[in-house]
Amino acid sequence: MNNYLSNNHYMSSVNIDLISNDAVHSFSDTHKLFILNEQMTLPDNTHFVCGVQSFVCPYTFYNIRTGINDTFTITTPSDSYLVTIDAGTYANTEMLSYLNTVFTTAKVALGLTTLSMNLDQNTNKFYLSVLPASNVTISSPTCYKELGFQSPTVGYSWTSATRCDFPYVYNMAGDTSLYIRLHHKGIKNVNSKNIHGILCNIPVGQMSGDFIFYNPTEIQYFKTTSNMTNIELSILDDQMNDIGTLNTSTPWRITLTLHYSYNHEKIYSQPKLITNEQKTNENTGTTNEES
């Protein structure tokens, strides 16, 4: 029996329960390809509408991830130095400790006697202590949110500085939301990153180490004219990057709800059937009122 109230298709609705470690191909921990044994194909004049009914995922991915948000460059008149942060989950004090270890080597290359990372407790901003006074630039901060910069492409410069305050409050809280993406099914929701296939946004209120649970009060459904035998899904972070590594063997789980729906524009555009009475009237030249 169909359980999609706005649709009267003769085909029954289907739940598709997927467990990440059952995927036939793994692009990463959070990007999987599933192939269903049952052929989910479309009858004539029909499309699918698809939505996310539930999602469970361990919050074990780091707030600093390799190749995503782990680098920035410091430049002085002497040289430039690329800082790469090891993947991990950092609090503010742990970030300070890590970078100050890196800076013991970086300061020599940059022609400085002092280069240290500090925290202003009144403003919740990081700052650099520099000696001797120097022109300092931080550029390409992929970890911009964590350190307190505007964006990965916008750095900051200080002139003849001994103290270099970062412009924004640091944020070590990790991702505040996730996105579920369904690939290659023609779903074209609008977003500022111009990434197609987004089925839902999942707010993340859990702390690192907990489980993320998503059960929407109302499922949002999206049309696709593609068959659903092959399903490629990925979990994106709050900047719509593939998360990649979960750092756990615990799988994530997702349930998609799938409904069959008629292509009403095709049905409505079909030629109308002519009754025998209409044919008789046409042949005799009379109208329904006259007959």
C-alpha positions in Angstrom: 0.0 0.0 0.0 1.3 3.4 -0.9 2.2 5.6 2.1 3.0 8.8 0.3 -0.1 10.9 0.9 0.3 13.3 -2.0 0.8 10.5 -4.5 -1.7 7.9 -5.8 0.7 5.7 -7.7 0.0 1.9 -7.8 3.6 1.0 -6.8 4.3 0.8 -3.1 6.7 3.1 -1.3 10.1 1.6 -0.4 12.6 2.2 2.4 16.2 1.7 1.4 18.4 0.9 4.5 22.1 1.3 3.8 25.1 0.5 6.1 28.4 2.0 5.0 30.4 -1.2 5.3 28.1 -3.0 2.9 29.0 -0.7 0.0 30.5 -2.4 -3.0 33.0 0.4 -3.5 34.5 2.9 -1.0 35.9 6.1 -2.3 36.5 7.1 1.3 34.9 6.4 4.8 32.1 8.9 3.9 31.7 8.4 0.1 30.2 5.0 -0.8 28.7 3.2 -3.7 25.9 0.7 -3.1 24.4 -1.7 -5.6 21.0 -3.1 -4.7 20.1 -6.7 -5.4 16.5 -5.6 -6.1 16.0 -3.7 -9.4 14.5 -0.3 -8.5 13.4 0.8 -11.9 10.7 3.2 -13.1 7.5 2.2 -14.9 6.4 4.4 -17.8 5.3 7.9 -17.1 6.8 7.7 -13.6 9.5 9.3 -11.6 10.9 8.8 -8.0 10.8 11.2 -5.1 13.5 10.5 -2.6 14.2 11.8 0.9 16.3 11.0 4.0 14.3 9.3 6.7 17.1 8.7 9.2 20.8 8.9 9.6 23.3 7.8 12.2 27.0 8.5 12.1 29.8 8.4 14.7 31.3 11.9 15.3 34.9 10.7 15.1 36.1 12.8 12.3 38.7 15.4 13.3 38.4 19.2 13.4 41.7 19.4 11.5 41.7 17.2 8.5 44.5 16.4 6.0 44.2 18.3 2.8 41.1 20.1 3.9 42.0 22.6 6.7 45.5 21.9 7.8 47.8 24.5 6.3 48.7 28.2 6.3 51.8 30.2 5.1 53.8 32.7 7.2 55.8 35.2 5.2 58.4 37.8 6.4 60.9 39.8 4.4 63.4 36.9 4.9 61.3 34.0 3.6 58.0 32.1 3.5 57.2 29.0 5.6 54.3 26.6 5.0 52.9 25.3 8.3 51.1 22.0 8.1 49.1 20.8 11.1 48.8 17.1 11.8 45.3 15.8 11.5 43.5 15.6 14.9 40.9 17.1 17.2 42.4 20.2 18.9 41.3 22.4 21.7 42.7 25.9 21.9 45.5 25.1 24.3 46.4 22.0 22.2 46.6 24.1 19.1 48.9 26.6 20.9 51.2 23.8 22.0 51.4 22.2 18.6 52.1 25.4 16.7 54.7 26.7 19.1 56.6 23.4 18.6 56.4 24.0 14.8 57.5 27.7 15.2 60.8 26.7 16.9 61.9 25.6 13.4 59.9 28.2 11.4 61.3 31.2 13.2 64.8 30.5 12.0 63.8 30.2 8.4 61.8 33.4 8.7 64.7 35.4 10.2 63.1 35.8 13.6 64.5 35.3 17.1 60.9 35.0 18.5 57.8 33.5 16.9 55.2 32.2 19.3 51.4 31.6 19.3 49.4 33.1 22.1 45.8 33.5 23.2 44.1 36.7 24.3 41.6 35.5 26.9 39.6 38.8 26.7 38.9 38.6 23.0 39.2 34.8 22.4 41.6 35.5 19.6 45.0 34.1 18.8 48.0 36.3 18.2 51.6 35.9 17.2 54.5 37.4 19.2 57.3 38.4 16.9 60.9 39.6 17.4 62.5 41.6 16.0 59.7 43.8 14.7 58.9 42.7 11.2 56.4 42.8 8.3 54.4 39.6 8.7 51.8 38.0 6.4 49.7 34.9 6.9 48.2 33.7 3.6 46.1 30.8 2.3 44.8 29.7 5.7 42.8 26.6 4.9 42.3 26.3 8.7 40.8 29.9 8.7 37.8 29.1 10.9 39.9 27.3 13.5 42.5 30.1 13.7 40.4 33.1 13.2 40.6 34.4 9.6 38.0 35.4 7.0 38.3 32.6 4.5 40.8 30.2 2.9 41.7 32.8 0.3 41.9 35.9 2.4 45.0 36.3 4.7 46.2 39.1 6.8 49.3 41.4 7.0 51.0 43.3 9.8 53.6 46.0 9.4 56.6 46.4 11.7 54.8 44.3 14.2 55.8 42.6 17.4 52.2 41.5 18.1 50.0 40.1 15.3 46.4 39.8 16.4 44.3 37.4 14.3 41.2 39.3 13.0 38.5 36.9 14.2 37.6 34.7 17.1 39.0 31.2 16.8 36.5 28.3 16.4 37.7 24.8 17.5 34.1 23.4 17.8 34.2 21.4 14.6 31.5 21.1 12.0 28.1 22.5 13.0 26.2 20.7 10.2 26.6 17.9 7.7 25.1 17.4 4.2 23.9 14.2 2.6 24.7 14.1 -1.2 23.1 11.7 -3.7 25.2 11.6 -6.8 24.2 11.2 -10.4 20.5 11.3 -10.0 19.7 14.7 -11.4 18.8 16.4 -8.1 19.7 20.0 -8.4 19.0 21.8 -5.2 20.4 25.4 -4.9 23.3 26.2 -2.6 26.1 28.8 -2.4 28.7 26.1 -3.3 26.9 25.1 -6.5 27.0 21.4 -5.5 24.1 19.3 -6.9 22.5 16.3 -5.2 22.1 17.6 -1.7 19.2 15.7 0.0 19.3 17.3 3.4 21.2 19.4 6.0 21.9 17.7 9.3 22.5 20.1 12.3 25.3 18.7 14.6 24.8 19.5 18.3 26.8 16.5 19.5 30.4 16.6 20.9 33.3 14.8 19.3 33.1 11.1 20.2 29.3 11.0 20.4 26.9 9.7 17.7 25.1 12.0 15.3 21.4 11.1 15.1 19.1 12.6 12.5 15.3 11.9 12.4 13.6 14.8 10.6 10.1 15.8 11.8 9.2 16.2 8.1 11.0 14.5 5.3 11.9 16.7 2.3 11.4 14.8 -1.0 13.1 15.5 -4.3 12.4 14.3 -7.8 14.7 12.1 -9.8 14.1 10.3 -13.1 17.0 7.9 -12.6 16.7 4.3 -11.6 17.8 3.6 -8.0 19.7 0.2 -8.4 23.0 2.0 -8.0 23.2 4.5 -5.1 26.3 6.7 -4.6 26.2 8.7 -1.4 28.6 11.0 0.4 28.6 12.9 3.7 29.9 16.5 3.4 31.1 18.8 6.1 29.7 22.3 6.7 31.8 23.7 3.8 30.5 20.9 1.6 33.8 19.0 1.5 33.8 15.2 1.6 34.7 14.4 5.2 36.8 11.5 4.1 38.2 9.8 7.2 36.0 8.8 10.2 38.9 7.3 12.2 36.6 4.4 13.4 35.5 1.0 12.1 31.9 1.7 13.3 29.8 2.1 10.2 27.3 4.9 9.5 23.7 4.1 8.6 21.1 5.9 6.4 17.5 5.1 5.4 16.2 6.6 2.2 12.5 6.7 1.6 11.5 6.3 -2.0 8.1 6.9 -3.6 6.9 6.3 -7.1 5.1 9.3 -8.6 3.3 9.9 -11.9 4.6 12.3 -14.5 1.4 14.3 -14.4 2.4 16.7 -17.2 2.6 13.7 -19.6 -0.7 12.2 -18.4 -2.5 15.6 -18.7 -1.0 16.1 -22.2 -2.4 12.8 -23.6 -5.2 13.3 -26.2 -8.6 13.1 -24.6 -10.7 10.1 -25.4 -13.8 10.8 -27.6 -17.0 9.1 -26.5 -19.4 7.4 -28.9 -21.9 10.2 -28.2 -19.4 12.9 -29.2 -18.6 11.0 -32.4 -22.4 10.8 -33.3 -22.8 14.5 -32.6 -19.9 15.3 -34.8 -21.2 13.2 -37.6 -24.7 14.8 -37.4 -23.5 18.3 -36.8 -25.3 18.7 -33.5 -24.2 19.7 -30.0 -24.8 18.1 -26.7 -27.4 20.7 -25.9 -29.2 20.2 -29.2 -29.2 16.4 -28.8 
